[in-house]
Amino acid sequence: MELKTVKWSFEGIKAVIIYHRFRGSKLKTLLIEFPKNVLTLNTKCRFRMIRYICNNIVPQKLWNLIHEEGQRVYLKGVFSTLNIPQENSIILHTAVDMENSAIKDERFEAKVIALQDLDIRSNNNPDLQATGTGSDNLVIVSLGTDPKINCVSGHVKIGEIMAGAVTLATKVAIVKCRRGK
């Protein structure tokens, strides 16, 4: 297993890309480790107190395994190779190489704005505008230092801030991906 430190401005919070293997396939996982448990809300599994957030590229070679043996088998194997507790973690899956990931901090659907601004075309039909997929995921972390927020939409400031953060992070990731080609 090999580690690559991710440079960012979140003091006290570690981020690394971990290069590891599962059933003979090479995996890359972005691992974010908080110094203590934090409250999160995510698209995978509700409000949870966690210490680790993982974003894992699932190679196409393993897609059938997940469908045939189930996601639990895959997750158990991934967490075992990462050597972190699954019950204290959130894991997201993607087809995007972790080398091209981007993280945006704001103290607090924008992805489509970034795709339109950069004129990203659909993989299935280049004549169409790309809009993302139904499997996109999101994790929001509360470090417990800001005021309580009861409403998140484009009509309140926090919604505007979150949309800006997602738009910028998406654009950074796309630019990184284009440079890698």
C-alpha positions as CSV (number, residue, x, y, z in Angstrom):
1,M,0.0,0.0,0.0
2,E,1.3,3.4,-1.0
3,L,0.2,6.9,0.3
4,K,0.2,10.3,-1.4
5,T,-0.5,13.3,0.8
6,V,-3.1,15.7,-0.5
7,K,-2.2,19.4,-0.1
8,W,-5.0,21.5,1.2
9,S,-5.8,24.2,3.8
10,F,-7.9,22.2,6.4
11,E,-5.8,22.5,9.5
12,G,-5.7,19.3,11.6
13,I,-7.6,17.2,9.0
14,K,-5.5,14.7,7.1
15,A,-6.1,13.8,3.4
16,V,-4.3,11.1,1.5
17,I,-4.7,9.1,-1.7
18,I,-4.2,5.4,-0.9
19,Y,-3.0,3.1,-3.6
20,H,-4.1,-0.4,-2.7
21,R,-5.5,-3.7,-4.2
22,F,-8.7,-5.7,-3.8
23,R,-9.0,-9.1,-5.5
24,G,-6.2,-8.3,-7.9
25,S,-7.5,-4.9,-9.0
26,K,-5.7,-1.7,-8.3
27,L,-7.7,0.8,-6.3
28,K,-7.2,4.4,-5.4
29,T,-9.1,5.8,-2.4
30,L,-9.1,9.4,-1.2
31,L,-9.1,9.1,2.6
32,I,-10.0,12.1,4.8
33,E,-9.3,11.7,8.5
34,F,-10.6,14.0,11.1
35,P,-8.9,14.4,14.5
36,K,-12.2,13.4,16.2
37,N,-15.7,12.3,15.2
38,V,-17.7,14.9,13.2
39,L,-21.3,15.1,12.3
40,T,-22.0,14.5,8.6
41,L,-25.0,14.4,6.3
42,N,-24.5,12.4,3.1
43,T,-26.4,10.9,0.2
44,K,-25.5,7.3,1.2
45,C,-26.6,6.9,4.8
46,R,-28.2,9.8,6.7
47,F,-26.8,11.9,9.6
48,R,-23.8,10.1,11.2
49,M,-20.9,10.8,13.5
50,I,-17.8,9.6,11.7
51,R,-14.1,10.1,11.7
52,Y,-13.2,9.0,8.1
53,I,-14.6,9.9,4.7
54,C,-13.4,7.8,1.7
55,N,-14.0,8.4,-2.0
56,N,-13.1,5.2,-3.9
57,I,-12.7,4.6,-7.6
58,V,-14.4,1.3,-8.5
59,P,-12.6,-0.2,-11.5
60,Q,-14.9,-1.5,-14.2
61,K,-13.3,-4.9,-13.6
62,L,-15.0,-5.1,-10.2
63,W,-18.5,-3.9,-11.2
64,N,-19.8,-7.4,-11.8
65,L,-18.4,-8.5,-8.4
66,I,-20.5,-5.8,-6.7
67,H,-23.6,-6.8,-8.6
68,E,-23.1,-10.5,-8.1
69,E,-21.7,-10.7,-4.6
70,G,-23.1,-7.5,-3.2
71,Q,-21.7,-4.2,-2.1
72,R,-21.2,-5.4,1.4
73,V,-18.5,-7.9,0.2
74,Y,-16.7,-5.1,-1.7
75,L,-16.9,-2.7,1.2
76,K,-15.6,-5.2,3.7
77,G,-12.7,-5.9,1.5
78,V,-11.9,-2.2,0.8
79,F,-12.1,-1.3,4.5
80,S,-9.9,-4.3,5.4
81,T,-7.2,-3.1,2.9
82,L,-7.5,0.5,4.2
83,N,-7.2,-0.7,7.8
84,I,-9.9,1.7,9.1
85,P,-13.2,0.8,10.9
86,Q,-16.1,0.7,8.5
87,E,-18.6,1.6,11.3
88,N,-16.8,5.0,11.8
89,S,-16.6,5.8,8.1
90,I,-18.5,6.9,5.0
91,I,-17.4,5.7,1.6
92,L,-18.5,7.1,-1.7
93,H,-17.8,5.4,-5.0
94,T,-16.9,6.9,-8.4
95,A,-15.5,6.1,-11.8
96,V,-13.2,9.2,-11.5
97,D,-9.5,8.7,-10.8
98,M,-8.7,10.1,-7.4
99,E,-5.7,11.9,-8.9
100,N,-8.3,14.2,-10.6
101,S,-10.4,14.9,-7.4
102,A,-11.0,18.4,-6.0
103,I,-12.1,19.5,-2.6
104,K,-13.6,22.9,-1.9
105,D,-14.0,24.5,1.5
106,E,-16.7,27.1,2.2
107,R,-17.5,27.8,5.8
108,F,-20.6,26.7,5.8
109,E,-27.8,21.2,-9.2
110,A,-24.2,23.3,-9.0
111,K,-22.3,20.5,-10.8
112,V,-24.4,21.0,-13.9
113,I,-23.4,24.7,-14.0
114,A,-19.7,23.7,-14.1
115,L,-20.4,21.1,-16.9
116,Q,-22.2,23.8,-18.9
117,D,-19.6,26.5,-18.3
118,L,-16.8,24.1,-19.6
119,D,-19.0,22.7,-22.4
120,I,-18.5,19.1,-21.2
121,R,-20.3,16.7,-23.6
122,S,-22.1,13.5,-22.8
123,N,-20.0,10.3,-23.0
124,N,-23.0,8.5,-24.5
125,N,-23.8,11.2,-27.1
126,P,-21.2,14.0,-27.8
127,D,-24.0,16.0,-29.4
128,L,-25.6,16.4,-26.0
129,Q,-24.6,18.5,-23.0
130,A,-23.3,16.4,-20.0
131,T,-25.3,16.8,-16.8
132,G,-23.8,14.3,-14.4
133,T,-25.2,11.0,-13.3
134,G,-27.8,9.7,-10.9
135,S,-25.1,8.1,-8.8
136,D,-23.3,11.3,-7.8
137,N,-22.7,11.5,-4.1
138,L,-22.1,14.3,-1.5
139,V,-20.9,14.5,2.0
140,I,-21.4,17.6,4.1
141,V,-19.3,17.8,7.3
142,S,-20.1,20.0,10.3
143,L,-17.2,20.8,12.6
144,G,-19.7,22.2,15.1
145,T,-18.2,25.7,15.0
146,D,-20.8,27.5,12.9
147,P,-24.4,28.5,13.7
148,K,-27.2,26.0,13.1
149,I,-28.7,26.0,9.6
150,N,-32.3,24.9,9.2
151,C,-32.8,25.4,5.5
152,V,-30.6,24.8,2.5
153,S,-31.7,26.0,-0.9
154,G,-30.7,28.4,-3.6
155,H,-32.8,31.1,-1.9
156,V,-30.7,31.3,1.2
157,K,-27.0,32.3,1.5
158,I,-25.8,28.8,2.6
159,G,-27.3,27.3,-0.5
160,E,-25.5,29.9,-2.6
161,I,-22.2,29.2,-0.8
162,M,-22.6,25.4,-1.3
163,A,-23.5,25.8,-4.9
164,G,-20.4,27.9,-5.4
165,A,-18.2,25.4,-3.7
166,V,-19.6,22.5,-5.7
167,T,-19.2,24.4,-9.0
168,L,-15.6,25.4,-8.3
169,A,-14.6,21.9,-7.1
170,T,-16.2,20.3,-10.2
171,K,-14.4,22.7,-12.5
172,V,-11.0,22.1,-10.8
173,A,-11.5,18.3,-11.1
174,I,-12.4,18.6,-14.8
175,V,-9.4,20.7,-15.5
176,K,-7.2,18.2,-13.7
177,C,-8.7,15.4,-15.6
178,R,-8.2,17.2,-19.0
179,R,-4.5,17.8,-18.1
180,G,-4.0,14.1,-17.4
181,K,-5.1,13.2,-20.9
